[in-house]
Amino acid sequence: MTDTKEMALQEEENIALKVTSPPSSLSREQMLADTDQFLAEFALDYKRMSE
């Protein structure tokens, strides 16, 4: 059980987060572009995990 928790903690340490202050308002175009980028990155990660 400890091994699983340690592995989870190690994985969390490898996650890079980019923190920025959000603009006061986002345009619909920017939201859609951000969503497309997020989904593309998720698809790459999902493909990598499935291999």
C-alpha atoms as a printed R data frame, in Angstrom:
   type eleno elety resid chain resno       x      y       z
1  ATOM     1    CA   MET     A     1   0.000  0.000   0.000
2  ATOM     2    CA   THR     A     2   2.805  2.402   0.823
3  ATOM     3    CA   ASP     A     3   4.416  1.714  -2.552
4  ATOM     4    CA   THR     A     4   1.274  2.858  -4.358
5  ATOM     5    CA   LYS     A     5   1.129  6.066  -2.330
6  ATOM     6    CA   GLU     A     6   4.825  6.736  -2.912
7  ATOM     7    CA   MET     A     7   4.411  6.169  -6.650
8  ATOM     8    CA   ALA     A     8   1.454  8.564  -6.729
9  ATOM     9    CA   LEU     A     9   3.475 11.205  -4.898
10 ATOM    10    CA   GLN     A    10   6.397 10.752  -7.282
11 ATOM    11    CA   GLU     A    11   4.089 11.143 -10.261
12 ATOM    12    CA   GLU     A    12   2.587 14.310  -8.779
13 ATOM    13    CA   GLU     A    13   6.054 15.815  -8.392
14 ATOM    14    CA   ASN     A    14   6.649 15.407 -12.141
15 ATOM    15    CA   ILE     A    15   3.582 17.414 -13.118
16 ATOM    16    CA   ALA     A    16   4.427 20.902 -14.309
17 ATOM    17    CA   LEU     A    17   1.750 23.501 -13.777
18 ATOM    18    CA   LYS     A    18   1.757 26.904 -15.374
19 ATOM    19    CA   VAL     A    19   0.003 29.414 -13.168
20 ATOM    20    CA   THR     A    20  -0.950 32.720 -14.671
21 ATOM    21    CA   SER     A    21  -3.456 35.288 -13.605
22 ATOM    22    CA   PRO     A    22  -6.498 35.093 -15.867
23 ATOM    23    CA   PRO     A    23  -7.457 38.076 -17.971
24 ATOM    24    CA   SER     A    24 -10.520 39.959 -16.833
25 ATOM    25    CA   SER     A    25 -12.561 38.345 -19.607
26 ATOM    26    CA   LEU     A    26 -11.893 35.706 -22.218
27 ATOM    27    CA   SER     A    27 -13.275 35.867 -25.701
28 ATOM    28    CA   ARG     A    28 -15.217 32.932 -27.044
29 ATOM    29    CA   GLU     A    29 -12.482 32.413 -29.641
30 ATOM    30    CA   GLN     A    30  -9.804 32.235 -26.955
31 ATOM    31    CA   MET     A    31 -11.844 29.780 -24.891
32 ATOM    32    CA   LEU     A    32 -12.309 27.554 -27.936
33 ATOM    33    CA   ALA     A    33  -8.611 27.770 -28.833
34 ATOM    34    CA   ASP     A    34  -7.626 26.882 -25.253
35 ATOM    35    CA   THR     A    35 -10.061 23.978 -25.257
36 ATOM    36    CA   ASP     A    36  -8.721 22.686 -28.574
37 ATOM    37    CA   GLN     A    37  -5.166 22.851 -27.249
38 ATOM    38    CA   PHE     A    38  -6.139 21.076 -24.019
39 ATOM    39    CA   LEU     A    39  -7.916 18.313 -25.934
40 ATOM    40    CA   ALA     A    40  -4.981 17.873 -28.320
41 ATOM    41    CA   GLU     A    41  -2.574 17.525 -25.385
42 ATOM    42    CA   PHE     A    42  -4.952 15.098 -23.669
43 ATOM    43    CA   ALA     A    43  -5.189 13.005 -26.860
44 ATOM    44    CA   LEU     A    44  -1.397 12.772 -27.047
45 ATOM    45    CA   ASP     A    45  -1.176 11.741 -23.380
46 ATOM    46    CA   TYR     A    46  -3.973  9.211 -23.809
47 ATOM    47    CA   LYS     A    47  -2.283  7.707 -26.870
48 ATOM    48    CA   ARG     A    48   1.037  7.511 -25.022
49 ATOM    49    CA   MET     A    49  -0.588  5.793 -22.036
50 ATOM    50    CA   SER     A    50  -2.372  3.264 -24.243
51 ATOM    51    CA   GLU     A    51   0.857  2.126 -25.893
